[in-house]
Amino acid sequence: MAGYPRPEIVATTDWLSEQLGQPDLRVIDVRWRPDGSGRAVYAAGHIPGAVYLDWLVELVDRDDETGVLRLAEADRVGAALSRAGVRADSTVVVYDDVAALYAARSWWSLRVFGLESVRILDGGLPATEGFLRRTFEPEVSGIDIGDLSFHDYKTTLQETAQSLGLPLPDYRVVEESGPDHEKAFVVELAWDGEAFSRGSGPSKREAQRKAAKEALKRLGRLPG
């Protein structure tokens, strides 16, 4: 990231494309709208695996009448980060779609509360179109053609976990086999260290997707 005065606080799209899927990475969408439609904007489309956080609700003291947007109390921020799957050793990337206006505020808030590794996505969501195409189009060949719905099960599971007050799931590769040109992966999905489901596929992403689908099925939340 040459050329940035503080490269450790910036996530380029190239850097993010290399890090997506890492168990210690959490991507947080902090897009905000004055009419309260930020979550709907998130639901309409976001970076795969990202979770939504309403910075004005979760990170600001709503009882403060001075209008200076004081930070919320630590317990409230901690609870919001826990719902987002953020741990003390997580690397967090925040993004918006308005030149980092809200991402910068969120970055500052998380740093104040002690998170060491927080980055702002350079260019925000508008900058991700190219890297998302490069990153995910090759995975299409690994999708089970018997599953024509191709739901984003990982995001659905994350949203379900948030709605149920559960921590976000962790994914880890428990088996890898086959030659380089014909790999097969088995991924285990766990909550708080307890195995909950498994998935397999020709790529880590597809195996994670299958594990998330199985978890949704067990929770009775599988999309139709």
Phi, psi and omega in degrees: 000045180300144178102346178265130178300325179231073185298338182288350179252007181242137172247112174283164179294327177296315178299315182296320180298329178282334186264341182305135181095348177290137186295337182264006180264134173232125179255128185238124178271117181244027176299141185223146177228140181301332182273008177082013185266014182303317180295324177293323176297317177300314182297331181285343179165132182203172177297131181307131180089350180287149174247158183262140175223123176276099187299326183288331179273317189271330188249359183241141178289105184285347179270352180283127184259007183279340181080013182263004178059056177294154178295145174291164180293157187301320182297321181291316178295318179300319180294320179295318180292324177297318178296331179276359178080018182271129174247173182298331182262010180286152166259123186249134173244125178249145179212157171220200179228022181228058174056037174067021180301310181273330178296320179295318178297318180293319177304311180299316182299315182292325177293320178302323181273013167100000177289128186277324187244091179231131182232150175259131180290119182295119181088352179062197183302320181302336183277354189268350187305313183295314183289328177296321178295316180294323187282320190255338178299322178296339181283344183301325181293343180264003181281139177296114184291347175284348179250078188287345182291327182044054174292153172276078187296327181295315179294318178300319179293320178298317179294322178296316179300317179298318182293333180267000181075023180265154172291162177289148182286157174252143179243137174216143178283122181252349179205138178219128184215168176091162177290168185303326183275357182212056182288154172225135183235145171240125182244136176255133177257132183225151171243126180051039177083355181261123179299136182238323180202169178224157175213154180227155179180175182281359175216159180297321181296317180292323177294320176297318180299318179294321178295319178295320179298317180295322178296317177298322179297316179295328180277354183073026183239022182291127180299149179282000000 
